[in-house]
Amino acid sequence: MSNLNVQKILTALPDLTLEQLSSVNQAVVTYYQLKQKAIAKGFVVGDKVTFRSKVGRVVNAVVTKVNQKTVNVLTDVGTTYKVSPNLLTKA
């Protein structure tokens, strides 16, 4: 979706009723979850991945388990993380 379309949606939000905002929110949450699951399905146990830590450091890891909402990874130094699939990049 182009930035122009996103801007149109954001501009329209103040004019919506609470019921309409609730419907929009539910749709956004549903599509977000579907996209997360689709991204997670792209990873399998054993995949080498990278992600940025909370302090911005690039972390190398291996996928140990793929869940519905997160992917468990094991780093080179033996630390385990549960990471949102959209934050992972295949190495």
C-alpha positions as CSV (number, residue, x, y, z in Angstrom):
1,M,0.0,0.0,0.0
2,S,1.3,3.4,-0.9
3,N,2.1,6.1,1.7
4,L,-0.7,8.2,0.1
5,N,-3.3,5.5,0.9
6,V,-2.1,5.1,4.4
7,Q,-2.2,8.9,4.9
8,K,-5.9,8.9,3.6
9,I,-6.8,6.2,6.1
10,L,-5.1,8.1,9.0
11,T,-6.8,11.3,7.9
12,A,-10.2,9.6,8.0
13,L,-9.9,8.2,11.5
14,P,-11.0,11.3,13.5
15,D,-14.3,11.3,11.6
16,L,-15.2,7.7,12.5
17,T,-17.6,6.7,15.3
18,L,-16.4,4.5,18.2
19,E,-18.1,1.5,16.6
20,Q,-16.4,2.1,13.3
21,L,-13.0,2.6,15.0
22,S,-13.6,-0.7,16.8
23,S,-14.3,-2.5,13.5
24,V,-11.2,-1.0,12.0
25,N,-9.1,-2.0,15.0
26,Q,-10.4,-5.6,14.8
27,A,-9.6,-5.8,11.1
28,V,-6.1,-4.4,11.6
29,V,-5.4,-6.9,14.5
30,T,-6.7,-9.8,12.4
31,Y,-4.6,-9.0,9.3
32,Y,-1.6,-8.3,11.5
33,Q,-1.9,-11.8,13.1
34,L,-2.4,-13.4,9.7
35,K,0.7,-11.8,8.3
36,Q,2.7,-12.8,11.4
37,K,1.7,-16.4,10.9
38,A,2.5,-16.3,7.2
39,I,6.0,-14.9,8.0
40,A,6.5,-17.5,10.7
41,K,5.7,-20.3,8.3
42,G,8.7,-19.2,6.2
43,F,11.1,-20.4,9.0
44,V,12.0,-23.9,9.8
45,V,14.0,-25.4,12.6
46,G,17.7,-25.1,11.7
47,D,17.4,-21.9,9.7
48,K,20.2,-19.5,10.4
49,V,18.7,-16.0,11.1
50,T,19.7,-12.6,12.3
51,F,17.8,-9.9,14.3
52,R,18.6,-6.7,16.1
53,S,18.7,-6.8,19.9
54,K,17.0,-4.1,22.0
55,V,20.2,-2.2,22.0
56,G,20.6,-2.4,18.2
57,R,23.3,-5.1,18.1
58,V,22.9,-7.7,15.3
59,V,22.4,-11.1,16.7
60,N,23.1,-14.4,14.8
61,A,21.0,-17.3,15.8
62,V,19.5,-20.6,14.7
63,V,15.8,-21.4,14.8
64,T,14.9,-24.0,17.4
65,K,11.1,-23.9,17.3
66,V,8.4,-22.1,15.3
67,N,5.4,-21.0,17.2
68,Q,2.2,-19.3,16.0
69,K,3.3,-15.9,17.2
70,T,7.0,-16.2,17.9
71,V,10.1,-18.0,16.7
72,N,12.5,-19.5,19.3
73,V,16.1,-19.0,18.4
74,L,19.4,-20.0,20.0
75,T,22.3,-17.6,19.6
76,D,26.0,-18.4,19.0
77,V,26.7,-17.8,22.7
78,G,23.9,-20.1,23.9
79,T,21.2,-17.5,24.7
80,T,17.6,-18.4,23.8
81,Y,15.1,-15.7,22.6
82,K,11.5,-15.7,21.5
83,V,11.4,-13.3,18.6
84,S,8.6,-11.9,16.5
85,P,8.9,-13.4,13.0
86,N,8.8,-10.0,11.3
87,L,12.0,-9.1,13.1
88,L,14.0,-12.0,11.8
89,T,16.0,-12.2,8.6
90,K,17.4,-15.4,7.1
91,A,21.2,-15.3,7.2
